[in-house]
């Protein structure tokens, strides 16, 4: 074996170096405030360098006979997810400090391990490497969900996540066995090539279609698409807020990109079959999630159903299976990262306010705790409003443009069903505006005698909010960003 091929995996290679540096710091230094500052500073600094390191990889790289393929689109997606992870680390700093540094080293190592798995997953050209990357991302994620293990909800959420992840992995492997049995290969390009001769062996086609259905079902669990979403609300509620934000944004973006890549490059000839799967899943995900979100009074459960709905919108970009669809997906994930992380950063700031642990007998993640927030913390309320408006797709924020591009990508498919799905998504956008405005109403209109006290947010929280707010405001104005993504997604 030519071990020099590992050097072609530069993003993953650099991420492994970060892991080793963080592990060495955690192993050598004693638990103290100095260790907290050093570990946080080194990790965030190295993570902020990572996107720039990846951005200079202009040429696609291939390793291990085509098992690893780092396309230009994959590298761009890695930049987006690296920025999202850096924001998560900034948001988590006050929480880690309040926890007395008990989990600091483990938290950073687990987050970086899941990101490494996502990188491998997005650059795989073989189902075996894809599955290894998926599990590398999923198993540490279960540990992150359970980091508040002394809390009942955290243990419950982690148990549901790991059981669901195990079941979905089994379903996916079952489907991949069908794919291998019908085509004799696990390479994406190899599966496509074998399908060119499938007309001569029609008896193998049903097995391949069943493999596609089981594979899609297994990955549907990871994306929390309806009807594979039942774990989502309990896991989001039980996990620490920084982990919930990471799970809802970075993990979902990587899975969506990988799904689109595989459907286009491995199952492209079967588009007439998986297109109908997408139609059904998109309509169910957006509609059911919106209806359930209206009923929620706990903010993290509310954001869980919001993320299910957003996953349905992301899948609209997959329908077209085109360069426009790929660019729309990456742009949507980019905007979703900054808008959703802004919401979770505000939730985390309120949780770690240092003034009180409940408001009017309600937990700090309850929607009732945000009654009158504008009176005592107007800046946080304003930034929360901007983020919610962007998630709802209200102009002129970036979320409106992201929804427009995925609608355009889906409509380019040209069929009546595609137009119908876009129409359903448009109607549901109005519904989503209603439930997002429920939080705005609580902050600005609802009256209470004992609102959340005025408090000063941590420095790193303010940095994360500035980055997210700048993204919400600028990504919709700077058209060059979408043009860059469109050029990078050339098939």
N, C-alpha and C positions, 0 to 999 in steps of 0.2 A: 504493500500500500504506500502511496505517495502522501506522507503526512503533511507535505507542504500545502495540500489542498485545504487544510484547516485555515490557512491564512487568507483564503478567498472568502471566508465567513467573518469578515472584519467586524460587523456590528455585534455578532455573537461573541467573537473573540474579545472585543473591548469590554463587553458586559461581564464576561467571566473574570477579566482582570479587576473590574470594580468589585465583583463579589469577593475575590480573594483579598483585596485591600480592606474591605469592610469587615470580613471575617478576622483578619489579622488584628485590626484595631479592637474589635470586640473581645478577642482572646487575650490580648496583651494588657489592655488598660483595665484598672479597677473601676467599679461602678461609682461614678461621681458626676458632679455637674460638669467638670472639665471633660470627662469622657463623652457626656451628652453633646457638648458643644463641638468637640473634635469630630465625633462620628457623624453628626448632622451636617457639619460644614463640608467634610470630605465627600460624603455621599451626594449631597445636592450639587456640589461643584463638579464632580465627575459626571453626574447625570445631565447637567446643563451643557457639558462639553460633548456628550454623546450625540445629540441631534446634529451639531455642526460637523462632527466626525463622519456621520453617515451621509450628510448632504453632499460631501465632496466625492462620494462614490458614484460617479457619473455613468460608468459602464456596468452593465449587468454581469454577474459572475455565476459560474456553474461549477459544482464540485461533486465528487463521488458518482460520476457517471450519470448525472442528471437528477440525483436524489435531492440535491440542494440547488435551488435556482433563485438567486437574488435579483429579481427584475427591478427596473427603475421604480415601478409603482410600489413594489414591496418596500424598497428603501425609503420612499416618501412616507409610506404608512408607518414605518418604524420611527421616523422623525416625529410624526404626530403623536404616536403613543408614548415616546420618550418624554416629550413635553408634558403630556398628561400625567405621566408618572412623577415627573419633577414637581408638578403642582400638588399631587397627592402627598409627597414628602413634605412640602412646605406646610400644607394644611395639617398634617399629622404631628408637627413639632410640638405645639402646645399640649396635645393629648398625651404624647409620650413623656413630656416633662411632668405633667400632672400625675402620671402613673408611677412616678418615682424611678424611672429608667429600668423597670423590671423586664420589659420586653423589647427594649430598644434595638439591640443587636439582632434579635430574632426577627423583628418586624422588617428591618431593612433587608436582611438576607432573603426572607420569604418574598417580599415584593420584587426584588431583583430576580429571584428564581422564576417567579411566574412570568415576568417580562421576557426572560430568556426563552421560556417555553413558547411564548407568543411569537417571538422573532422566528424561531425554528418552524413553527406552524405556518407562518405566512410565506416562508421561503421554501417550503417543501415542494418537490416535484414527484413525490412518491407517497402513497398512502401510509406506508409503514413509518416513514419519518414524520409525516403529519400527525399520526397517532401518538408517537413518542413526544412530540412537541406539545400536543394537547394535554397529555397527562402530566408533563412537566409543569404546565401552567395550572392544571386543576388541583393537584394534590396539595401544593403549598397554599393555594387559595383557601382550602378548607381549614388549614391551620390558622390563616389570618382571620377567618370568620370566627374562630373559637378563641381568639386572644383574650376576650373578656370571659374566660371560662368559669369564673366564680359567679357569673350572672346566668340565671336560668335560661333567659331568652337567647343568649349567645351560644350556649351548649345545644339548645334545641335547633337553632338556625344552622349550626355547623353539622349536626347530625343529619338534618334534612338535606343539606347541600351535598355531603359526602355520599349519602345513600343514593340521591338522585344522580350525582355524577358517575357513580359506579354503575348504576343501571343504564344510563345513557351510553357509557363507554361500551358496555356489553352489547347493547342494541347496535351501536355503530360497528363494532367488530363483526357481529353477525352479518351485517350488510356487506362489509368488506370481504368476508369469505365468499359471499355470492358473486361479488365483482371479480374476485380472483378465479373462482371456479368457472365463470362464464367467459373470461377473457385470457386467463393464464398470465396476467401481469398485474403489478401494483403501481406502475409508472403512469402518471396522468396521460402523457402523450401516447403511451402504449395502449391504454384503454381506448382512446380515440381511434388509433390505427386499427385495433381489432374490430371495432364497430363498423368499419368500412366493409368488412367481409361478413358481418353478422347476418346479412340477407341470405347467405348460403347456409346458415345454421340457425334457422328461425326458432328452433327449440331452445336455444340459449338466451334469446332475447327476454322472455319473461323472468328468468333468473337474474339477469342484469338489471331489469327494472325493479325487481324486489330489492336488490342490493342498493339501488339508488334511493328507494323509499326508506329503508332502514338507516342508511347513512344520513339522509336528510333529517330523519327523526332524532337520531343521536345528537347531531349538531344543533337541532332545534332546542334541545334541553339547555345547551350551553348559551344559546341566544335568548332563552326564556320566551320563545314564541308560543302563542296559544296553539294547541292545547298542551304544551310541554312546560307550562309556566308555574305550576302549583307551588314549587319550592321558593319562588322569588320573594314574595312578601315577607315570609317568616325569616328567611336568611338576611334580607336587607335590614329588617328591624333588629335582629339579634346581633349582627356584626357591629364592631366599632364604626363610627361614622366615616373616618377616612377610608376604611376598608370597603364600606358600602359604596362610597364614591368611586373607588378604584374598580370594584366589581361591576358597577353599572356603566362605566365609561370605557376604560382601557380594555377590559376583558371582552366586552361586547363588540368594540371596534375591531379587535383582532379576529374574532370569530366570524364577523360579517365579511371581512375582507377575504379570509380563507375560504368561506363558503362560496363567494362569488368566483374566486379563482378556480376552484375545483369544478363548479358547475360549467364554467366556460371552457376550461382546458381538458377536463376528463369526461364530462357528461354533455358536452356541447351538442353532439348528434341526437341526444335524447331530449332536446329542448321542448318538444311538443308534449312531453310527459311532465317534466319538472316545472314547466310554466304553470300548469294547472295546480300543482302543489303550492306554488307561491301565491297564486290568486287566492286560494282558500285560506292559507295561513295569514296573509296580509290583512284580509278583511276581518278575520276573527281576532287577530292580535290587536289591531287598532280599535275596533268597536268594543270588544269585551273589556279591554284594559281601560278605555275611557269611561265606560259605565261603572266599573268597579272603583276607579279613582275618585269619582264623585262622592262615594260613600265613606271615604277614609277620613279619619280624624287624627291619625298618627302620621307625622310627616315622612318618616322613612318608609312606611308602607305605601303612603301616597306616591312617593318618588319611585317605588318599586313598580307600581302599575303605570306610572308615567314612562319608565324605561321600557316596559313591555310594548307600550304604544309606539315609542320612538324606534324600537327594533322593527316594528311593522313598517314604519316609514322608510327605514334604511333598506328594507327588502324591496321597496319599490325600485330602487336603482338596479337591482339584480335582474328584473324582468327583461329589460332590453338586451342584456348580455352584450354590451357594446362598449366602445371607448368612452362614450358619453356617460353610460351607466357607471363605469369604474370611476371616472372623475367625479361624478355626482356623489357616489358613495364616500369617497375620500373627503370631499368637501363637507358632506353632512357630518361625518365623524369628527372632523376638525372643529366645526362649529359646536357640535354636541359636547365635545370635551370641555370647551371653555364655559358654555352656558350651564351644563349640569354640574361641573365642578364648582362654579360660583355658588350655586344653590347649596351644595353640600358643605362648602367652606363656611357659609353663613350659619348653617345648622350646627356645624362643629364649633364655631365661635360662640354661639348661644349656649351650647352644652358646657363649654369650658369658661363661662363668664366669670367665675370666681366670686359671685355675689350671692347666688342662691342655687339650690338644686331642684326646686319646684316653683311653679307660679300658679296661684289659685288652686293648689292641690293637684295640678297637672304636671306631668313630666315635661322636661324642656324640649322634647321632640314632639310634643302634642301641638296641634294647630291652635288650641286655645291659649298656649303659652305665648303666641305671637300677637295676641290682642293688644292693640295700642303700642306696638313696637316702635312706630314712627315717633311717638311722643318722647321716648327716652333714648332711642338709638336710631336717629333719622338716616344716618349714612348707611347702616346695614340694611335698613328697610328699603332704601332707594336702590342699592345694588342688587338686593334680592328681587325687586320688581323688574329691573332690567333683565336679569337672567330668566325670570319666568316669562316675560314677554318674548324673549328670544326663543325659548322652548316652544311657546305657543305659535310662533311664526308671525308675530306682529311686525309690520314695517316701522321704521327702517332698519331694524336690527338684523344681524346676520342670519338668525334662524329663519326669517322669511325667505331669504335667497336660497338657503339650503333646501327648504321644502320645495321651492319653485324648481330647482334643478332635478330633484328626484322625481317630481311630477312630470317634468319634461322628458326625462330618461324613460319613464314607464310609458308615457303616451307615444313615444317614438316607435314602440312595438307595433302600433297601428291597428290592433284588433279591437273588436267591440268589448271583449272582456277586459282588456287593458284600460280602455276608456272608463268602463264601469268601476274598476278598482280605484282609479284616480279620482272619480267622482265621490266614491265612498270615503276616500281619504280626505278629500276637501270638506265634506260634511263633518267628518270627525274632527277636523281642525277647529271648527266652530265649537264643538263640544269640549275640546281640550281647553279652549280659551276660557270657558265658563269655570272649569275646576281650577285652573291656574289662578283665575281672578279671586277665588275663594281665599287664597292666602293673602293676596293684595288687600282684599276687603278686611281681613283680620288685622293686618298691620296698620291700615289707614282709617278705617271706619268703625270697627268694633270698639266699644267703650268698655273700660274696666277701671276699677278703683285701684287695683294693684298690678300695674303692668310690670314687665321685666325691668329691673333697675338699670340705670345707666352704667355701662362698664366700658373699659378700654380694651380693645382687641390686641392680641399679641402681634409683634412686628412681622413674624413670618406669615401670619394670617392675613395681614394687610398686604403683604407682597403678593400672596396668592390671589387675593381679590383684585388687586391692580392688574395683574396679568390676565385674569379671566375677563374683567370688564373691558380692558383694551381690546381683547380678541372679539368680544361681542360687538363692540363699536366699529372696529376696523375691518374685520373679515368681510362684512357686507359691503363696504365702501371700496376696498382695494380689489378691483376686478382682476388684477394681475395674478392674484392667488389662484383663482379658478383656472386661469389660462395656464399657469404653471402645472397645476394638477392634471389638466387635460393633456398637456404635452407629455407628462410623465406616465400617463396611463395608456400610451400607444400600445396596441396589441401586436 
